[in-house]
């Protein structure tokens, strides 16, 4: 199970359709790519770049970040970006994250 718990409830709608499925037809487990800062829309740019390369992204806001995102429009603690496990190496190479990428 992923570190985000029951993540299958988080992947919905169009993201669910694009998310790779395993041999049983279930959504593949997400892997945390890293935490992107909200400064200068770096998180949005990272997600859009990955999506443009065909890598679907799940974004979560750590701590009380969801509240900050709702009220202020940004999460003070950044944005955790998750990608499908089978695409994690490609995503890490595209983003050039160092030390924040962890294949479980």
Secondary structure by P-SEA (a helix, b strand, c coil): ccccccccccccccccccccccccccccbbbbcbbbbcccaaaaaaaaaaaaacbbbbbbbccaaaaaaaaccccccbbbbbccccaaaaaaaaaccccccccc
